[in-house]
Each structure stands twice: as structure tokens, then as C-alpha cells.
Amino acid sequence: MKTRFFLLVLFTLLLAACAEAPPQEPPPAKAAPEIKSQKLKYLEGRTLKPQPTRPLNVRSRCAHRDAVGTRTRLDMQVKDAEVKNFSAEVTIPKRGTCRFDLKNFTQKEKLPQVVLAAKDKSGCTVRMWEQDSGKQRQVTIAFNACRAACDGDTFDYLWPILVDAKTGRCC
């Protein structure tokens, strides 16, 4: 009798294991919570205004040496977004020097930023724009794809040049 009872329980369990459960509908999808990026989180509640688009006017004749020994010499004049004079030399210790001179460039754009393109078709571009950091207005001079203007791998270590727009001093 115990054997029959055991076989009956075993048969019932096998039969239950083979049975299919009725299909269930998935629970309704909940709306994903809105995730704000860190950048937006920190800008929330601030009254930021876009930089005004106006012709660049800056004159600078400066020399600067930073904490790691990089020497910058700059002589430039931009009047009503037209580059009148531009000569820059950046010497990076143990790397070499990058040299830029207006005679090797043509001006391609005036607004929203001044763009100089290399005449030698190397793809080198020099961009200049003004930005207001709150405390002071600065002019940034950035270099793109200008390996030919530099010794060896110096271009890999070249940073933009910053100029105080009011005083013309290199920062």
C-alpha cells in the first residue's frame, strides 16, 4: 500500500512538472524616471546667458612662461574681426617649438570666431574667440592639425594661448 501511494505521488509530481502555466501578461511598463546629466544638474537655477557674437578686437604683445617652463611669445592685432598681425611662438621644454606667422595663413572666417587656414594645404587652422569668464574677458587662440608648424611631436603638447582682452597680457 505504501508503494502504491508512493507511485501515485510520484506520478502526480511528474504530471505537474509537465504541465504548462497559463501565459501571463507582463506588468504595465512604468515610465522611466527622468535622469538629468551632471552638467544640467549643476546649471539648473542659474541665469546663464549666451556669449554675445561681436567682432573680435584685441591687441597683444606679450611673453609668458608657465610653471612647467613652456614659453609663449605672441604679437597680434585683430581689429573688427580682421587679423592685422599675428605671430606666435611656443617653446615646450624637451619637446621643441611651434611657430605661427600670419604670412603663412589666409583668413577664412570672421564671425562667430576668427579662423585662419594654412596656405600650404596642411589643414592647420588657428581659431580665435573671446569669452567672458565673469571676472575678465579672455581671448583664446587655439590650434588644430598644425603638426607641420612644430618640431617633432611638439604639437601633441601644445595648448591654446589665453590673452587678457583688456590688458593684452598672456595668461
N, C-alpha and C positions, 0 to 999 in steps of 0.2 A: 504494500500500500504506500509505503514511503517512496518507493521507486516510482510508482505512477504519479504521485503528487509532484515529485522532483521533475519528471519528464514533462508534466503539464506546465509547470512554472517555466522550465527551460524553453518549451515550445512557445509560450506566450511572450517571453522576453525576445526570442528570435523574431517572432512575428511583429512585435512592436518596433524592433530595430529596423525592419524593412519598410515600415510604413512611412509615407511622406507627410510632412507637415503642410498644412494649408498655406498657400502663399500669403505673405503679409505685405501690406502696403508700407513703403518707407515713411517714416515720420515726416511731417511737413518741414521743409527747409527753413531754417531761421535766417534772418538777414544777418550777414556778416557784420560784425562791429566795425565802425569806421576807424581805420588806423591812420593816424597822422604821422607824417615823417618828422624826424627830429628837427629838421630845418624849419618846417612850418610851425612846429610846436613853439620854438623859440621866437619866431617872428609874430606870433599871434598877439594881438593887442597893441602892437607898435604902429606908429604912424610914419611909415617909410614912404618916401617919395622917389620917383624915378630920377636918375641923373638927367639934368637938362641937356638937350642937344644944342650946342652952340659952337661956333668956330673956336678952335684952339689958338690961344695966344700965350706964348711963353718964350722967355729968353734965358739962356743959361750958359755960363762958362764956369765950370766947376771941376774940381778934382776931389776924389774921395777914396779913403782906404778903410775897409771894414775890419771886423775883429779877426777874420781868418787871413787877412793880408791881401785880399782882392783889391786891386787899384783900378779906379774908373776915372777917365778923363773925358769930359763932354763939352762940346761947344755947339750950341744950337740956337736957332731963332726960327720961330714959327709965328707968322702974323696972319690973322684971319684964315687959319687952317691951311695956309700955304707955307711950305718949308722953304725958308730963305737960306739957311745954313744948317748943316748937320755933319758933325764929325764926332765919332765916339771910339774910344779905345779902352778895352777891358783886359787887364792882365791878371790871370789867375795863377797863384804860386804853384810851381811844379807841374803846370799844365801847358801854359802858353798864353798867347794874346789873340784877341779878336779885334779886328779893325773895320770900321764902317765909315764911309765918306759919301756925301751927297752926290759927288760926280759919278759914282757907280750905281746910282738909283734913279728911277723916274717915279714921280708921284702919281699914284693911281686913284686915290680917293681923298676926299677932304672931310666928309661927314658920314656917319657919326664919329668916325675916327680917321686920323691921317694914316694913309697906307703908302709906304714906299716899296717898290718892287725892284729887284736887282736887274740891271741891264744885261747881264751875262746869261740870262735864262736859267740860272741855277735854282730858281724857286725861292730864293731868300726874300723874305718880306720883313719890313720893320713897321710896327704899328705904334701909334702914339695916341693917347687919350687922357682926358682929365677926369679925376674922380675926387669927390669931396668926402673925406673921412670924418667929417664933423668938426675936428679941431683945425684941420688945414686942408687946403686943396693941393692935390698932388698930380703930377703928370707921370704917367707910366710909359716907358719906352720898352717894347717887347720885341724879341727877335724870333723868327720862325724859319726853319730849314736853312740856316745860314752857316753850314759847315765849311763852305768854301772861303768864308771870311775869317776863319780861325785856324790856328796851328793845331795839327794833330786832332786829338779828341777834346780840345778845349770847349767846343760848343756844347758838349754834354754837361758841362758845369756852369754854363752861362745863365745868369738870372736877369730878369728885367732891371732896368735902371729907373730909379724913382727920383723925381725932382720936385722940390717945393715950388709950386706955381707962383707964389708971391715973391719969394726971395731969389729963386733960381738956383738954390743950393742943392747939391746931390744929397740924397738921404741914404 
